[in-house]
Amino acid sequence: QGAEVQTDYVPLLNSLAMYGWQLTCVLPTPIVKTNREGNLSTKQIVFLQRPSLPQKAKKKESKVNY
């Protein structure tokens, strides 16, 4: 009650988006810290993924024995 949650993933997501990474999940951890002003902070685990890149198909020469 009366708490304000502040998170800013935008800089992280923008920097990784140019390489194809996408945010899939944010997992909060039980780690909670208090600073001198009494503000609480938590650590979170961020999961990212990117689509798999297509593999270049190796050309296989078919060997036919007659």
Backbone as JSON, one array per atom type, in Angstrom:
{
  "sequence": "QGAEVQTDYVPLLNSLAMYGWQLTCVLPTPIVKTNREGNLSTKQIVFLQRPSLPQKAKKKESKVNY",
  "N": [[0.84, -1.17, 0.0], [0.62, 2.12, -0.92], [3.01, 1.92, -2.17], [5.3, 2.37, -4.83], [6.11, 0.96, -7.83], [8.95, 0.74, -9.77], [10.27, 0.04, -12.83], [12.47, -0.29, -15.55], [12.9, -1.51, -18.43], [13.25, -0.72, -20.98], [15.65, 0.54, -22.17], [17.41, -1.7, -22.15], [15.95, -3.6, -23.67], [15.71, -2.25, -26.11], [18.39, -2.06, -26.91], [19.04, -4.73, -27.33], [17.14, -5.59, -29.13], [17.83, -4.92, -31.72], [19.42, -6.98, -32.47], [17.73, -9.08, -32.65], [16.75, -10.16, -30.28], [14.2, -10.95, -27.89], [12.09, -10.15, -25.16], [11.02, -12.62, -22.94], [10.27, -13.47, -20.4], [10.07, -12.33, -17.03], [11.49, -12.99, -14.02], [10.93, -12.62, -10.71], [13.09, -12.47, -7.86], [13.77, -13.72, -4.51], [15.45, -11.89, -3.36], [15.86, -9.03, -1.57], [16.71, -5.7, -1.03], [17.49, -2.88, 1.05], [18.01, 0.58, 0.77], [19.82, 3.54, 1.96], [17.87, 5.53, 2.08], [15.64, 4.13, 2.67], [14.36, 2.88, 0.62], [13.22, 0.05, -1.15], [14.76, -2.53, -3.05], [14.75, -5.02, -5.57], [16.09, -8.0, -7.02], [15.89, -9.24, -10.3], [15.41, -11.86, -12.62], [15.92, -11.94, -16.0], [14.58, -13.26, -18.89], [15.47, -13.85, -22.17], [14.97, -14.39, -25.68], [15.68, -15.37, -29.03], [14.58, -15.79, -32.38], [15.49, -18.81, -34.02], [18.18, -18.92, -36.29], [18.08, -19.61, -39.75], [19.67, -22.52, -40.87], [22.31, -22.87, -43.14], [21.8, -24.91, -45.79], [23.7, -27.68, -46.49], [25.01, -28.6, -49.56], [24.51, -31.68, -50.74], [26.0, -34.01, -52.68], [24.48, -36.4, -54.53], [25.4, -39.67, -54.63], [25.34, -42.04, -56.96], [25.52, -45.36, -57.6], [25.98, -47.4, -60.28]],
  "CA": [[0.0, 0.0, 0.0], [1.41, 3.34, -1.03], [4.31, 1.63, -2.8], [5.37, 2.62, -6.27], [7.06, 0.05, -8.46], [9.61, 1.33, -10.92], [11.16, -0.8, -13.62], [12.71, 0.28, -16.87], [13.59, -2.45, -19.29], [13.26, -0.18, -22.34], [17.0, 0.63, -22.74], [17.93, -3.05, -22.37], [15.24, -4.23, -24.78], [16.06, -1.55, -27.35], [19.75, -2.39, -27.32], [19.1, -6.12, -27.78], [16.17, -5.83, -30.2], [18.47, -4.81, -33.03], [20.04, -8.28, -32.75], [16.67, -10.08, -32.74], [16.36, -10.69, -28.97], [12.89, -10.56, -27.41], [11.82, -10.47, -23.76], [10.02, -13.69, -22.82], [9.81, -13.65, -19.04], [10.8, -11.69, -15.93], [11.29, -13.81, -12.83], [11.4, -11.94, -9.5], [13.82, -13.32, -6.92], [13.48, -13.35, -3.12], [16.48, -10.97, -2.87], [15.34, -7.67, -1.34], [17.68, -4.85, -0.35], [17.02, -1.55, 1.44], [19.09, 1.56, 0.75], [19.83, 4.5, 3.08], [16.61, 6.28, 2.1], [14.55, 3.23, 3.02], [13.76, 2.31, -0.59], [13.49, -1.38, -1.38], [15.06, -2.95, -4.41], [14.78, -6.47, -5.74], [16.76, -8.48, -8.22], [15.01, -10.01, -11.17], [16.06, -12.61, -13.7], [15.25, -11.61, -17.25], [14.79, -14.28, -19.93], [15.35, -13.35, -23.54], [15.18, -15.39, -26.71], [15.56, -14.87, -30.39], [14.26, -16.88, -33.29], [16.67, -19.49, -34.54], [18.55, -18.51, -37.63], [18.05, -20.78, -40.63], [20.97, -23.1, -41.17], [22.55, -23.03, -44.57], [21.76, -26.32, -46.16], [24.88, -28.14, -47.22], [24.64, -29.33, -50.77], [25.04, -33.05, -50.77], [25.95, -34.62, -53.99], [24.01, -37.77, -54.42], [26.26, -40.62, -55.33], [24.57, -43.16, -57.45], [26.36, -46.42, -58.14], [25.27, -48.24, -61.24]],
  "C": [[0.89, 1.23, 0.0], [2.77, 3.11, -1.67], [4.22, 1.89, -4.29], [6.47, 1.73, -6.85], [7.63, 0.72, -9.7], [10.52, 0.31, -11.57], [11.31, -0.16, -14.98], [13.56, -0.67, -17.69], [13.78, -1.9, -20.7], [14.69, -0.05, -22.9], [17.61, -0.75, -23.05], [17.28, -3.67, -23.59], [15.57, -3.57, -26.11], [17.45, -1.93, -27.83], [19.86, -3.82, -27.85], [18.16, -6.42, -28.95], [16.82, -5.76, -31.58], [19.2, -6.1, -33.42], [19.01, -9.41, -32.77], [16.21, -10.65, -31.41], [15.02, -10.12, -28.54], [12.73, -10.99, -25.95], [10.74, -11.54, -23.69], [9.46, -13.79, -21.42], [10.68, -12.85, -18.08], [10.46, -12.45, -14.67], [11.82, -13.06, -11.6], [12.11, -12.94, -8.58], [13.47, -12.9, -5.49], [14.52, -12.37, -2.54], [15.89, -9.56, -2.78], [16.39, -6.9, -0.56], [17.05, -3.5, -0.03], [18.21, -0.6, 1.39], [18.96, 2.55, 1.91], [18.53, 5.28, 3.22], [15.42, 5.41, 2.48], [13.85, 2.62, 1.83], [14.16, 0.85, -0.74], [13.85, -1.61, -2.83], [15.12, -4.46, -4.44], [15.6, -6.8, -6.97], [15.78, -9.33, -8.99], [15.85, -10.71, -12.23], [15.23, -12.37, -14.96], [15.6, -12.68, -18.28], [14.52, -13.66, -21.29], [15.53, -14.52, -24.5], [15.15, -14.7, -28.05], [15.28, -16.06, -31.29], [15.54, -17.52, -33.81], [16.91, -19.04, -35.97], [18.55, -19.74, -38.53], [19.48, -21.24, -40.93], [21.13, -23.2, -42.69], [22.62, -24.52, -44.88], [23.01, -26.67, -46.96], [24.41, -28.92, -48.44], [25.32, -30.69, -50.73], [24.89, -33.59, -52.16], [25.49, -36.06, -53.83], [24.91, -38.66, -55.26], [25.43, -41.82, -55.7], [25.53, -44.16, -58.07], [25.52, -47.29, -59.07], [25.96, -49.54, -61.38]]
}
